Amino acid sequence: MRRGGHGHGHGHGRHGLRRFFAHGDLRLVVLHLIGEKPRHGYELIKAIEESVSGAYSPSPGTIYPTLSMLEDQGYVQVPDAGGSKKLYEITPEGRAYLEQNQKPLEELHRQMEKAAEAHRDNDAPQVVRAMENLRLALRLRLSRGPLTETELDKVAAAIDAAAHQVEKS
């Protein structure tokens, strides 16, 4: 796990937003967690968030594409259980991949523990997650094209109202 570089997802630190996982690191962590026990996407978000004491909270927009990639690579599968939520299970190929990447995974766990220690008693993970969700919603909306003056006013008003609500809490 390196700060900076290319990675999946973003971490939150005392000094603002920065990348938490380097390229491929999140995929390895997610596969490891599924290897421990079958999990739903939301369970993975919570497990990662808890493992680093809220220093990072992957968004659904990060986790679900990672799960799709792992499924495409044949490392996880979703048995048809008839439920609305997908329960991801590791495959033999996924276990072999984890075994081949044991040293990088151990290093990731050490780095995650360091991040957890540094972050304990800091930002509340649910607030960090909510901030990341707002950031993602804004980015997705802006990617659809420029906003009109009226739309800009509505977005600004919604953010101002949320800020006012937080100040009153």
DSSP file (Angstrom, degrees, kcal/mol; ACC not computed):
  #  RESIDUE AA STRUCTURE BP1 BP2  ACC     N-H-->O    O-->H-N    N-H-->O    O-->H-N    TCO  KAPPA ALPHA  PHI   PSI    X-CA   Y-CA   Z-CA
    1    1 A M              0   0    0      0, 0.0     2,-0.4     0, 0.0    20,-0.1   0.000 360.0 360.0 360.0 121.1    0.0    0.0    0.0
    2    2 A R        -     0   0    0      2,-0.2     2,-0.3    18,-0.0    23,-0.1  -0.920 360.0-121.0-123.5 149.2    1.6    3.3   -1.1
    3    3 A R  S    S+     0   0    0     -2,-0.4    17,-0.1    18,-0.0     2,-0.1  -0.696  83.3   7.4 -82.0 141.3    0.4    6.8   -0.8
    4    4 A G  S    S+     0   0    0     15,-0.5    -2,-0.2    -2,-0.3    14,-0.0  -0.282  87.9  86.0  82.0-172.1    0.2    8.5   -4.2
    5    5 A G  S    S-     0   0    0     17,-0.1     2,-0.5    -2,-0.1    -1,-0.2  -0.252  94.3 -35.8  74.0-165.1    0.6    6.8   -7.6
    6    6 A H  S    S+     0   0    0     17,-0.1    17,-2.4    13,-0.0     2,-0.3  -0.796  78.1 142.8 -95.8 134.1   -2.2    5.0   -9.3
    7    7 A G        -     0   0    0     -2,-0.5     2,-0.6    15,-0.3    15,-0.2  -0.961  50.4 -95.5-158.7 174.9   -4.7    3.2   -7.2
    8    8 A H  S    S-     0   0    0     14,-0.5    13,-0.5    -2,-0.3    12,-0.2  -0.884  85.4  -8.7-100.2 125.4   -8.3    2.3   -6.6
    9    9 A G  S    S-     0   0    0     -2,-0.6    11,-0.4    11,-0.1     2,-0.4  -0.086  76.2 -95.7  84.3 176.6  -10.2    4.5   -4.2
   10   10 A H        -     0   0    0      9,-0.2    47,-0.5    47,-0.2     2,-0.3  -0.974  22.0-145.2-136.6 147.3   -9.1    7.3   -2.0
   11   11 A G  E     -AB  18  56A   0      7,-3.7     7,-2.4    -2,-0.4     2,-0.5  -0.705  15.2-131.4-106.9 164.9   -8.2    7.6    1.6
   12   12 A H  E     +A   17   0A   0     43,-2.0     2,-0.2    -2,-0.3     5,-0.2  -0.969  28.2 173.3-119.1 128.4   -8.9   10.4    4.0
   13   13 A G  E >   -A   16   0A   0      3,-2.4     3,-1.7    -2,-0.5   106,-0.0  -0.714  50.2 -92.4-123.3 177.9   -6.2   11.9    6.1
   14   14 A R  T 3  S+     0   0    0      1,-0.3     3,-0.1    -2,-0.2    -1,-0.0   0.779 125.0  50.5 -60.2 -27.2   -5.9   14.8    8.4
   15   15 A H  T 3  S-     0   0    0      1,-0.3    -1,-0.3     3,-0.0     2,-0.2   0.048 121.9 -89.6-104.3  25.3   -4.6   16.9    5.5
   16   16 A G  E <  S-A   13   0A   0     -3,-1.7    -3,-2.4     2,-0.0    -1,-0.3  -0.596  71.1 -15.9 107.0-165.9   -7.3   16.1    3.1
   17   17 A L  E     +A   12   0A   0     -5,-0.2     2,-0.3    -2,-0.2    -5,-0.2  -0.552  60.4 156.5 -82.6 137.9   -7.9   13.5    0.4
   18   18 A R  E     -A   11   0A   0     -7,-2.4    -7,-3.7    -2,-0.3     2,-0.1  -0.979  48.5 -83.3-153.2 160.5   -5.2   11.2   -0.9
   19   19 A R        -     0   0    0     -2,-0.3   -15,-0.5    -9,-0.3    -9,-0.2  -0.394  35.8-174.2 -67.3 139.3   -4.9    7.9   -2.5
   20   20 A F        +     0   0    0    -11,-0.4     2,-0.4     1,-0.2    -1,-0.1   0.850  64.8  41.0-101.8 -48.1   -4.9    5.0   -0.1
   21   21 A F  S    S-     0   0    0    -13,-0.5    -1,-0.2   -12,-0.2   -13,-0.1  -0.853  74.2-134.5-107.2 138.6   -4.3    1.9   -2.2
   22   22 A A    >>  -     0   0    0     -2,-0.4     3,-2.1   -15,-0.2     4,-0.6  -0.346  56.4 -58.7 -76.1 168.8   -1.8    1.6   -5.0
   23   23 A H  T 34 S+     0   0    0    -17,-2.4    -1,-0.2     1,-0.3   -16,-0.1  -0.263 126.5   6.4 -53.4 124.5   -2.9   -0.1   -8.3
   24   24 A G  T 3> S+     0   0    0     -3,-0.1     4,-1.6     1,-0.0    -1,-0.3   0.188 101.0 103.1  89.9 -16.4   -4.0   -3.7   -7.5
   25   25 A D  H <> S+     0   0    0     -3,-2.1     4,-2.3     2,-0.2     5,-0.2   0.930  79.7  48.6 -67.2 -45.2   -3.8   -3.4   -3.8
   26   26 A L  H  X S+     0   0    0     -4,-0.6     4,-3.0     1,-0.2     5,-0.2   0.902 108.7  55.1 -61.8 -40.2   -7.5   -3.0   -3.1
   27   27 A R  H  > S+     0   0    0      1,-0.2     4,-2.3     2,-0.2    -1,-0.2   0.902 109.2  47.8 -58.2 -42.0   -8.2   -6.0   -5.4
   28   28 A L  H  X S+     0   0    0     -4,-1.6     4,-2.2     2,-0.2    -1,-0.2   0.902 112.8  47.7 -67.3 -42.0   -5.8   -8.1   -3.2
   29   29 A V  H  X S+     0   0    0     -4,-2.3     4,-2.4     2,-0.2    -2,-0.2   0.926 112.7  48.7 -64.6 -45.0   -7.4   -7.0    0.0
   30   30 A V  H  X S+     0   0    0     -4,-3.0     4,-2.3     1,-0.2     5,-0.2   0.920 111.7  49.2 -61.7 -44.7  -10.9   -7.6   -1.2
   31   31 A L  H  X S+     0   0    0     -4,-2.3     4,-2.1    -5,-0.2    -1,-0.2   0.904 110.1  51.8 -62.5 -40.8   -9.9  -11.1   -2.5
   32   32 A H  H  X S+     0   0    0     -4,-2.2     4,-1.4     2,-0.2    -2,-0.2   0.927 109.6  49.4 -60.4 -45.4   -8.3  -11.9    0.9
   33   33 A L  H  X S+     0   0    0     -4,-2.4     4,-1.5     1,-0.2     3,-0.2   0.895 111.6  48.1 -63.0 -40.2  -11.5  -10.8    2.8
   34   34 A I  H  < S+     0   0    0     -4,-2.3    56,-0.5     1,-0.2    -1,-0.2   0.848 107.0  58.3 -68.2 -32.5  -13.7  -13.0    0.5
   35   35 A G  H  < S+     0   0    0     -4,-2.1    -1,-0.2    -5,-0.2    -2,-0.2   0.808 102.1  54.4 -65.2 -29.3  -11.2  -15.8    1.1
   36   36 A E  H  < S-     0   0    0     -4,-1.4    -1,-0.2     1,-0.3    -2,-0.2   0.912 134.7 -28.2 -68.4 -42.9  -11.8  -15.5    4.8
   37   37 A K  S  < S-     0   0    0     -4,-1.5    -1,-0.3    -5,-0.1    51,-0.1  -0.937  78.0 -82.5-167.3 150.6  -15.6  -15.9    4.3
   38   38 A P        -     0   0    0      0, 0.0     2,-0.3     0, 0.0    51,-0.2  -0.319  56.7-175.8 -57.9 141.5  -18.1  -15.2    1.5
   39   39 A R  B     -C   88   0B   0     49,-1.7    49,-2.8     4,-0.0     2,-0.2  -0.968  27.1-126.2-143.6 155.2  -19.2  -11.6    1.6
   40   40 A H     >  -     0   0    0     -2,-0.3     4,-1.7    47,-0.2     5,-0.1  -0.562  40.9-104.3 -89.1 162.9  -21.5   -9.0    0.1
   41   41 A G  H  > S+     0   0    0     45,-0.4     4,-2.0     1,-0.2     5,-0.1   0.901 121.4  51.5 -55.3 -45.2  -20.2   -5.7   -1.3
   42   42 A Y  H  > S+     0   0    0      1,-0.2     4,-2.3     2,-0.2    -1,-0.2   0.885 106.8  54.0 -63.0 -38.4  -21.4   -3.7    1.7
   43   43 A E  H  > S+     0   0    0      1,-0.2     4,-2.6     2,-0.2    -1,-0.2   0.869 107.4  51.8 -62.7 -35.9  -19.8   -6.2    4.1
   44   44 A L  H  X S+     0   0    0     -4,-1.7     4,-2.5     2,-0.2     5,-0.3   0.911 107.6  51.3 -66.8 -42.7  -16.5   -5.6    2.3
   45   45 A I  H  X S+     0   0    0     -4,-2.0     4,-2.5     1,-0.2    -2,-0.2   0.948 114.3  43.9 -57.7 -49.1  -16.8   -1.8    2.6
   46   46 A K  H  X S+     0   0    0     -4,-2.3     4,-2.7     1,-0.2     5,-0.2   0.895 112.0  52.5 -64.9 -41.7  -17.4   -2.2    6.3
   47   47 A A  H  X S+     0   0    0     -4,-2.6     4,-2.2     2,-0.2    -1,-0.2   0.909 113.0  44.1 -63.1 -42.2  -14.6   -4.7    6.8
   48   48 A I  H  X S+     0   0    0     -4,-2.5     4,-1.1     2,-0.2     6,-0.2   0.934 113.3  51.1 -67.6 -45.4  -12.1   -2.5    5.1
   49   49 A E  H  <>S+     0   0    0     -4,-2.5     5,-3.2    -5,-0.3     3,-0.5   0.913 114.1  44.2 -57.2 -45.1  -13.3    0.6    6.9
   50   50 A E  H ><5S+     0   0    0     -4,-2.7     3,-1.6     1,-0.2    -1,-0.2   0.865 105.8  60.9 -68.9 -36.9  -13.0   -1.2   10.3
   51   51 A S  H 3<5S+     0   0    0     -4,-2.2    -1,-0.2     1,-0.3    65,-0.2   0.736 113.3  36.9 -67.1 -20.6   -9.6   -2.8    9.5
   52   52 A V  T ><5S-     0   0    0     -4,-1.1     3,-2.2    -3,-0.5    -1,-0.3   0.089 113.7-113.8-115.8  21.5   -8.1    0.7    9.1
   53   53 A S  T < 5S-     0   0    0     -3,-1.6    69,-0.3     1,-0.3    -3,-0.2   0.829  76.6 -52.0  50.9  38.1  -10.1    2.3   11.9
   54   54 A G  T 3 <S+     0   0    0     -5,-3.2    -1,-0.3     2,-0.3    -4,-0.1   0.509 104.3 126.3  82.4   4.2  -11.9    4.5    9.4
   55   55 A A  S <  S+     0   0    0     -3,-2.2   -43,-2.0    -6,-0.3     2,-0.3   0.741  84.2  18.0 -65.7 -20.5   -8.7    5.9    7.8
   56   56 A Y  B     -B   11   0A   0     -7,-0.3    -2,-0.3   -45,-0.2    -4,-0.2  -0.986  61.2-175.0-150.7 139.2  -10.3    4.7    4.5
   57   57 A S        -     0   0    0    -47,-0.5   -47,-0.2    -2,-0.3   -11,-0.1  -0.882  23.5-140.3-136.8 103.4  -13.8    3.8    3.4
   58   58 A P        -     0   0    0      0, 0.0    -9,-0.1     0, 0.0   -10,-0.1  -0.375  19.6-129.2 -66.2 140.3  -14.1    2.5   -0.1
   59   59 A S    >>  -     0   0    0      1,-0.1     4,-2.5    -2,-0.1     3,-2.0  -0.449  21.9-110.5 -82.2 160.0  -17.2    3.8   -1.9
   60   60 A P  H 3> S+     0   0    0      0, 0.0     4,-2.1     0, 0.0    -1,-0.1   0.846 120.3  63.8 -55.8 -32.5  -19.6    1.5   -3.7
   61   61 A G  H 34 S+     0   0    0      1,-0.2   -52,-0.1     2,-0.2     0, 0.0   0.601 110.6  37.5 -69.1 -10.7  -18.2    3.0   -6.9
   62   62 A T  H <> S+     0   0    0     -3,-2.0     4,-1.3     3,-0.1    -1,-0.2   0.772 117.5  47.3-102.1 -44.1  -14.9    1.5   -6.0
   63   63 A I  H  X S+     0   0    0     -4,-2.5     4,-2.6     1,-0.2     5,-0.2   0.935 108.4  51.2 -68.0 -48.5  -15.9   -1.8   -4.5
   64   64 A Y  H  X S+     0   0    0     -4,-2.1     4,-2.3     1,-0.2    -1,-0.2   0.884 110.0  47.8 -66.7 -39.0  -18.3   -3.1   -7.1
   65   65 A P  H  > S+     0   0    0      0, 0.0     4,-2.2     0, 0.0    -1,-0.2   0.881 111.8  52.7 -64.5 -34.1  -16.1   -2.6  -10.1
   66   66 A T  H  X S+     0   0    0     -4,-1.3     4,-2.4     2,-0.2    -2,-0.2   0.921 109.7  48.2 -64.3 -43.1  -13.3   -4.3   -8.2
   67   67 A L  H  X S+     0   0    0     -4,-2.6     4,-2.3     2,-0.2    -1,-0.2   0.899 110.5  51.3 -63.7 -40.6  -15.7   -7.3   -7.5
   68   68 A S  H  X S+     0   0    0     -4,-2.3     4,-2.7     2,-0.2    -1,-0.2   0.900 110.1  49.8 -62.9 -40.0  -16.6   -7.4  -11.2
   69   69 A M  H  X S+     0   0    0     -4,-2.2     4,-2.2     2,-0.2    -2,-0.2   0.925 110.6  48.9 -64.9 -44.2  -13.0   -7.5  -12.2
   70   70 A L  H  <>S+     0   0    0     -4,-2.4     5,-2.4     1,-0.2     6,-1.1   0.876 112.6  49.0 -62.7 -36.5  -12.3  -10.3   -9.7
   71   71 A E  H ><5S+     0   0    0     -4,-2.3     3,-1.1     4,-0.2    -2,-0.2   0.918 110.1  50.4 -67.9 -43.7  -15.3  -12.2  -11.1
   72   72 A D  H 3<5S+     0   0    0     -4,-2.7    -2,-0.2     1,-0.3    -1,-0.2   0.849 109.1  52.3 -61.8 -34.7  -14.1  -11.6  -14.7
   73   73 A Q  T 3<5S-     0   0    0     -4,-2.2    -1,-0.3    -5,-0.2    -2,-0.2   0.564 115.9-117.4 -78.7  -8.0  -10.6  -12.9  -13.7
   74   74 A G  T < 5S+     0   0    0     -3,-1.1    20,-0.4    -4,-0.4    19,-0.4   0.641  83.7 117.5  82.6  14.4  -12.2  -16.0  -12.3
   75   75 A Y  S   <S+     0   0    0     -5,-2.4    16,-2.3    -6,-0.2     2,-0.3   0.735  78.2  24.4 -87.7 -23.9  -11.0  -15.3   -8.7
   76   76 A V  E     -D   90   0C   0     -6,-1.1     2,-0.3    14,-0.3    14,-0.2  -0.929  67.2-164.2-133.7 161.5  -14.5  -15.0   -7.2
   77   77 A Q  E     -D   89   0C   0     12,-2.7    12,-2.8    -2,-0.3    -6,-0.0  -0.955  17.2-138.4-141.0 161.5  -17.9  -16.3   -8.1
   78   78 A V        -     0   0    0     -2,-0.3    10,-0.2    10,-0.2     2,-0.0  -0.879  21.4-149.2-122.7  96.2  -21.5  -15.6   -7.2
   79   79 A P        -     0   0    0      0, 0.0     2,-1.1     0, 0.0     8,-0.3  -0.386  31.3-104.8 -62.6 142.9  -23.5  -18.8   -6.8
   80   80 A D        +     0   0    0      1,-0.2     6,-0.1     2,-0.1    -2,-0.0  -0.571  54.0 159.2 -74.2 101.1  -27.1  -18.3   -7.7
   81   81 A A        -     0   0    0     -2,-1.1    -1,-0.2     2,-0.1     3,-0.1   0.452  53.3-120.7-102.6  -3.3  -28.8  -18.1   -4.3
   82   82 A G  S    S+     0   0    0      1,-0.3    -2,-0.1    -3,-0.1     2,-0.1   0.432  70.9 125.8  81.5  -2.3  -31.9  -16.3   -5.6
   83   83 A G  S    S-     0   0    0      2,-0.2    -1,-0.3     1,-0.1    -2,-0.1  -0.336  70.3-120.1 -84.9 170.4  -31.4  -13.3   -3.3
   84   84 A S  S    S+     0   0    0     -3,-0.1     2,-0.4    -2,-0.1    -1,-0.1   0.763  95.3  69.2 -81.2 -24.7  -31.2   -9.7   -4.3
   85   85 A K  S    S-     0   0    0    -45,-0.0     2,-0.5   -44,-0.0    -2,-0.2  -0.763  84.9-124.8 -96.0 139.9  -27.7   -9.3   -2.9
   86   86 A K        -     0   0    0     -2,-0.4     2,-0.7    -6,-0.1   -45,-0.4  -0.700  17.7-155.1 -82.4 128.9  -24.7  -10.9   -4.5
   87   87 A L        -     0   0    0     -2,-0.5     2,-0.4    -8,-0.3   -47,-0.2  -0.926  13.8-147.7-105.2 114.7  -22.7  -13.1   -2.2
   88   88 A Y  B     -C   39   0B   0    -49,-2.8   -49,-1.7    -2,-0.7     2,-0.3  -0.670  15.6-173.5 -89.5 133.4  -19.1  -13.4   -3.5
   89   89 A E  E     -D   77   0C   0    -12,-2.8   -12,-2.7    -2,-0.4     2,-0.2  -0.936  26.3-113.1-123.2 147.3  -17.1  -16.6   -2.9
   90   90 A I  E     -D   76   0C   0    -56,-0.5   -14,-0.3    -2,-0.3   -15,-0.1  -0.505  28.2-145.2 -77.5 147.8  -13.5  -17.2   -3.7
   91   91 A T     >  -     0   0    0    -16,-2.3     4,-2.2    -2,-0.2     5,-0.2  -0.588  31.0-101.6-102.3 169.0  -12.6  -19.8   -6.3
   92   92 A P  H  > S+     0   0    0      0, 0.0     4,-2.2     0, 0.0     5,-0.1   0.871 126.3  54.2 -58.1 -35.6   -9.6  -22.2   -6.4
   93   93 A E  H  > S+     0   0    0    -19,-0.4     4,-2.2     2,-0.2   -18,-0.2   0.881 106.9  51.2 -64.6 -37.5   -8.0  -19.8   -8.9
   94   94 A G  H  > S+     0   0    0    -20,-0.4     4,-2.2   -19,-0.3    -1,-0.2   0.895 109.1  49.9 -65.9 -40.8   -8.5  -16.9   -6.4
   95   95 A R  H  X S+     0   0    0     -4,-2.2     4,-2.4     2,-0.2    -2,-0.2   0.904 110.4  50.5 -64.1 -40.9   -6.9  -19.0   -3.6
   96   96 A A  H  X S+     0   0    0     -4,-2.2     4,-2.3     2,-0.2    -2,-0.2   0.903 109.3  51.4 -63.1 -40.8   -3.9  -19.7   -5.9
   97   97 A Y  H  X S+     0   0    0     -4,-2.2     4,-1.1     2,-0.2    -2,-0.2   0.909 109.6  49.8 -62.9 -41.8   -3.6  -16.0   -6.7
   98   98 A L  H  < S+     0   0    0     -4,-2.2     3,-0.5     1,-0.2    -2,-0.2   0.918 109.9  50.8 -62.2 -43.2   -3.6  -15.2   -2.9
   99   99 A E  H >< S+     0   0    0     -4,-2.4     3,-1.2     1,-0.2    -2,-0.2   0.902 109.4  50.7 -61.4 -40.9   -0.9  -17.8   -2.3
  100  100 A Q  H 3< S+     0   0    0     -4,-2.3    -1,-0.2     1,-0.3    -2,-0.2   0.734 116.1  42.6 -67.5 -22.4    1.2  -16.3   -5.1
  101  101 A N  T 3X S+     0   0    0     -4,-1.1     4,-2.0    -3,-0.5    -1,-0.3  -0.048  74.7 121.9-115.7  30.2    0.8  -12.8   -3.6
  102  102 A Q  H <> S+     0   0    0     -3,-1.2     4,-2.5     1,-0.2     5,-0.2   0.903  73.9  50.6 -61.9 -44.1    1.2  -13.7    0.1
  103  103 A K  H  > S+     0   0    0      2,-0.2     4,-2.2     1,-0.2    -1,-0.2   0.942 111.8  45.7 -64.2 -48.3    4.2  -11.3    0.7
  104  104 A P  H  > S+     0   0    0      0, 0.0     4,-2.4     0, 0.0    -1,-0.2   0.891 113.2  52.2 -60.7 -35.8    2.5   -8.3   -0.9
  105  105 A L  H  X S+     0   0    0     -4,-2.0     4,-2.4     2,-0.2    -2,-0.2   0.907 108.0  50.3 -65.9 -41.5   -0.6   -9.1    1.1
  106  106 A E  H  X S+     0   0    0     -4,-2.5     4,-2.0     2,-0.2    -1,-0.2   0.905 111.0  49.4 -62.3 -40.9    1.4   -9.3    4.4
  107  107 A E  H  X S+     0   0    0     -4,-2.2     4,-2.5     2,-0.2    -2,-0.2   0.902 109.3  52.2 -64.9 -40.6    2.9   -5.9    3.6
  108  108 A L  H  X S+     0   0    0     -4,-2.4     4,-2.8     1,-0.2    -2,-0.2   0.917 108.3  51.0 -59.9 -43.5   -0.5   -4.4    2.9
  109  109 A H  H  X S+     0   0    0     -4,-2.4     4,-2.2     2,-0.2    -1,-0.2   0.896 109.9  49.9 -62.8 -39.9   -1.7   -5.7    6.2
  110  110 A R  H  X S+     0   0    0     -4,-2.0     4,-2.2     2,-0.2    -1,-0.2   0.934 113.1  46.1 -62.6 -45.4    1.2   -4.1    8.0
  111  111 A Q  H  X S+     0   0    0     -4,-2.5     4,-2.3     1,-0.2    -2,-0.2   0.879 111.6  51.6 -65.8 -38.0    0.5   -0.8    6.2
  112  112 A M  H  X S+     0   0    0     -4,-2.8     4,-2.4     2,-0.2    -1,-0.2   0.890 109.0  50.6 -66.3 -38.4   -3.2   -1.0    7.0
  113  113 A E  H  X S+     0   0    0     -4,-2.2     4,-2.7     2,-0.2    -2,-0.2   0.904 109.4  51.0 -65.4 -40.6   -2.4   -1.6   10.7
  114  114 A K  H  X S+     0   0    0     -4,-2.2     4,-2.4     2,-0.2    -2,-0.2   0.925 111.2  48.2 -60.4 -44.1   -0.1    1.5   10.6
  115  115 A A  H  X S+     0   0    0     -4,-2.3     4,-1.5     1,-0.2    -2,-0.2   0.896 111.2  50.9 -63.1 -39.9   -2.9    3.5    9.1
  116  116 A A  H  X S+     0   0    0     -4,-2.4     4,-1.6   -65,-0.2    -2,-0.2   0.927 110.8  48.1 -63.7 -45.3   -5.4    2.2   11.7
  117  117 A E  H  < S+     0   0    0     -4,-2.7     3,-0.3     1,-0.2    -2,-0.2   0.913 113.4  47.3 -61.7 -43.0   -3.0    3.1   14.6
  118  118 A A  H  < S+     0   0    0     -4,-2.4    -1,-0.2     1,-0.2    -2,-0.2   0.770 117.3  43.6 -68.9 -25.0   -2.5    6.6   13.2
  119  119 A H  H >< S+     0   0    0     -4,-1.5     3,-2.3    -5,-0.2    -1,-0.2   0.599  79.2 123.1-100.0 -13.0   -6.2    7.1   12.6
  120  120 A R  T 3< S+     0   0    0     -4,-1.6     3,-0.1     1,-0.3   -66,-0.1  -0.195  84.6  11.7 -53.1 139.3   -7.6    5.7   15.8
  121  121 A D  T 3  S+     0   0    0      1,-0.1    -1,-0.3     2,-0.1     3,-0.1   0.602 110.2 103.1  66.7  13.2   -9.8    8.3   17.6
  122  122 A N  S <  S-     0   0    0     -3,-2.3    -1,-0.1     1,-0.3    -3,-0.1   0.183  77.7  -3.3 -95.6-139.8   -9.7   10.6   14.6
  123  123 A D  S    S-     0   0    0      1,-0.1    -1,-0.3    -3,-0.1    -2,-0.1  -0.133  77.3-108.9 -53.4 141.7  -12.5   11.2   12.0
  124  124 A A    >>  -     0   0    0      1,-0.1     4,-2.1    -3,-0.1     3,-0.8  -0.597  24.2-135.0 -70.9 129.1  -15.6    9.1   12.5
  125  125 A P  H 3> S+     0   0    0      0, 0.0     4,-2.7     0, 0.0     5,-0.2   0.840 102.9  56.1 -59.1 -34.5  -15.7    6.5    9.6
  126  126 A Q  H 3> S+     0   0    0      2,-0.2     4,-1.9     1,-0.2     5,-0.1   0.849 108.7  47.6 -68.1 -30.9  -19.4    7.2    8.9
  127  127 A V  H <> S+     0   0    0     -3,-0.8     4,-2.5     2,-0.2    -1,-0.2   0.906 111.3  50.4 -72.3 -41.9  -18.7   10.9    8.3
  128  128 A V  H  X S+     0   0    0     -4,-2.1     4,-2.2     1,-0.2    -2,-0.2   0.927 111.6  48.6 -59.9 -45.1  -15.7   10.1    6.1
  129  129 A R  H  X S+     0   0    0     -4,-2.7     4,-2.4     1,-0.2    -1,-0.2   0.914 110.7  50.3 -61.2 -44.1  -17.9    7.7    4.1
  130  130 A A  H  X S+     0   0    0     -4,-1.9     4,-2.1     1,-0.2    -1,-0.2   0.893 109.9  50.5 -63.3 -39.9  -20.6   10.3    3.7
  131  131 A M  H  X S+     0   0    0     -4,-2.5     4,-2.4     1,-0.2    -1,-0.2   0.910 110.8  49.0 -63.4 -41.4  -18.1   12.9    2.6
  132  132 A E  H  X S+     0   0    0     -4,-2.2     4,-2.6     1,-0.2    -2,-0.2   0.888 109.0  53.1 -65.6 -38.2  -16.7   10.5    0.0
  133  133 A N  H  X S+     0   0    0     -4,-2.4     4,-2.5     2,-0.2    -1,-0.2   0.902 110.0  48.2 -63.2 -40.8  -20.3    9.7   -1.2
  134  134 A L  H  X S+     0   0    0     -4,-2.1     4,-2.5     2,-0.2    -2,-0.2   0.931 111.4  50.1 -63.6 -45.2  -20.9   13.5   -1.7
  135  135 A R  H  X S+     0   0    0     -4,-2.4     4,-2.4     1,-0.2    -2,-0.2   0.917 112.4  47.2 -58.4 -45.1  -17.7   13.9   -3.6
  136  136 A L  H  X S+     0   0    0     -4,-2.6     4,-2.9     2,-0.2     5,-0.2   0.909 110.3  52.1 -64.8 -42.5  -18.5   10.9   -5.9
  137  137 A A  H  X S+     0   0    0     -4,-2.5     4,-2.3     1,-0.2    -2,-0.2   0.911 111.6  47.4 -61.0 -41.9  -22.1   12.2   -6.5
  138  138 A L  H  X S+     0   0    0     -4,-2.5     4,-2.7     2,-0.2    -1,-0.2   0.928 112.6  48.4 -64.5 -44.4  -20.6   15.6   -7.5
  139  139 A R  H  X S+     0   0    0     -4,-2.4     4,-1.7     1,-0.2    -2,-0.2   0.921 112.3  48.7 -63.0 -43.5  -18.0   14.1   -9.8
  140  140 A L  H  X S+     0   0    0     -4,-2.9     4,-0.6     2,-0.2    -1,-0.2   0.909 112.9  48.0 -63.0 -41.8  -20.6   11.8  -11.4
  141  141 A R  H >< S+     0   0    0     -4,-2.3     3,-1.1    -5,-0.2    -2,-0.2   0.924 112.1  48.6 -65.5 -43.0  -23.0   14.8  -12.0
  142  142 A L  H >< S+     0   0    0     -4,-2.7     3,-1.3     1,-0.2    -1,-0.2   0.791 102.2  63.6 -68.0 -26.8  -20.2   17.0  -13.4
  143  143 A S  H 3< S+     0   0    0     -4,-1.7    -1,-0.2     1,-0.3    -2,-0.2   0.697  92.1  65.5 -70.9 -17.2  -19.1   14.2  -15.8
  144  144 A R  T << S-     0   0    0     -3,-1.1    -1,-0.3    -4,-0.6    -2,-0.2   0.535 122.0 -79.4 -81.0  -5.4  -22.5   14.4  -17.5
  145  145 A G    <   -     0   0    0     -3,-1.3    -1,-0.3    -4,-0.2     0, 0.0  -0.603  67.4 -36.0 129.1 169.7  -21.7   17.9  -18.7
  146  146 A P        -     0   0    0      0, 0.0     2,-0.3     0, 0.0    -3,-0.0  -0.241  58.7-121.2 -64.3 149.2  -21.7   21.4  -17.5
  147  147 A L        -     0   0    0      1,-0.1     2,-0.1     2,-0.0    -5,-0.0  -0.642  21.2-121.5 -88.6 146.5  -24.3   22.6  -15.1
  148  148 A T     >  -     0   0    0     -2,-0.3     4,-2.7     1,-0.1     5,-0.2  -0.337  33.7-102.0 -74.6 168.1  -26.7   25.5  -15.9
  149  149 A E  H  > S+     0   0    0      1,-0.2     4,-2.2     2,-0.2     5,-0.1   0.898 125.1  50.4 -58.8 -40.9  -26.7   28.5  -13.6
  150  150 A T  H  > S+     0   0    0      2,-0.2     4,-2.1     1,-0.2    -1,-0.2   0.917 111.0  47.8 -64.5 -44.1  -29.9   27.2  -12.0
  151  151 A E  H  > S+     0   0    0      2,-0.2     4,-2.5     1,-0.2    -2,-0.2   0.904 110.4  52.2 -64.1 -41.0  -28.5   23.7  -11.4
  152  152 A L  H  X S+     0   0    0     -4,-2.7     4,-2.6     1,-0.2    -1,-0.2   0.910 109.2  50.1 -59.5 -42.7  -25.3   25.3   -9.9
  153  153 A D  H  X S+     0   0    0     -4,-2.2     4,-2.4    -5,-0.2    -1,-0.2   0.898 110.6  49.7 -62.9 -40.8  -27.4   27.3   -7.5
  154  154 A K  H  X S+     0   0    0     -4,-2.1     4,-2.3     2,-0.2    -2,-0.2   0.921 112.2  47.1 -65.2 -44.2  -29.4   24.1   -6.5
  155  155 A V  H  X S+     0   0    0     -4,-2.5     4,-2.2     2,-0.2     5,-0.2   0.936 114.0  47.5 -62.4 -47.0  -26.2   22.1   -5.9
  156  156 A A  H  X S+     0   0    0     -4,-2.6     4,-2.7     1,-0.2    -1,-0.2   0.899 111.5  51.1 -62.0 -40.7  -24.6   25.0   -3.9
  157  157 A A  H  X S+     0   0    0     -4,-2.4     4,-2.6     2,-0.2    -1,-0.2   0.895 109.4  50.4 -64.2 -40.3  -27.9   25.4   -1.9
  158  158 A A  H  X S+     0   0    0     -4,-2.3     4,-2.0     2,-0.2    -2,-0.2   0.909 113.2  45.2 -64.8 -41.9  -28.0   21.7   -1.1
  159  159 A I  H  X S+     0   0    0     -4,-2.2     4,-2.5     2,-0.2    -2,-0.2   0.907 113.2  50.4 -68.3 -41.6  -24.3   21.7    0.1
  160  160 A D  H  X S+     0   0    0     -4,-2.7     4,-2.6     2,-0.2    -2,-0.2   0.904 110.0  50.8 -61.8 -41.4  -24.9   24.9    2.1
  161  161 A A  H  X S+     0   0    0     -4,-2.6     4,-2.2     2,-0.2    -1,-0.2   0.905 110.6  48.6 -64.0 -40.9  -28.0   23.4    3.8
  162  162 A A  H  X S+     0   0    0     -4,-2.0     4,-2.3     2,-0.2    -2,-0.2   0.916 111.4  50.1 -64.4 -42.3  -26.0   20.3    4.7
  163  163 A A  H  X S+     0   0    0     -4,-2.5     4,-2.4     1,-0.2    -2,-0.2   0.913 110.6  49.7 -61.6 -43.1  -23.2   22.5    6.2
  164  164 A H  H  X S+     0   0    0     -4,-2.6     4,-1.6     1,-0.2    -1,-0.2   0.904 110.2  50.7 -62.0 -41.4  -25.8   24.4    8.2
  165  165 A Q  H  X S+     0   0    0     -4,-2.2     4,-0.9     1,-0.2    -2,-0.2   0.893 110.0  50.1 -63.2 -41.0  -27.3   21.2    9.5
  166  166 A V  H >< S+     0   0    0     -4,-2.3     3,-0.7     1,-0.2    -2,-0.2   0.907 107.7  53.6 -64.9 -42.5  -23.9   19.9   10.5
  167  167 A E  H 3< S+     0   0    0     -4,-2.4    -1,-0.2     1,-0.2    -2,-0.2   0.846 108.0  50.9 -61.2 -33.8  -23.1   23.2   12.3
  168  168 A K  H 3<        0   0    0     -4,-1.6    -1,-0.2     1,-0.2    -2,-0.2   0.692 360.0 360.0 -76.8 -18.6  -26.4   22.8   14.3
  169  169 A S    <<        0   0    0     -4,-0.9    -1,-0.2    -3,-0.7    -2,-0.2   0.491 360.0 360.0 -68.0 360.0  -25.5   19.3   15.4
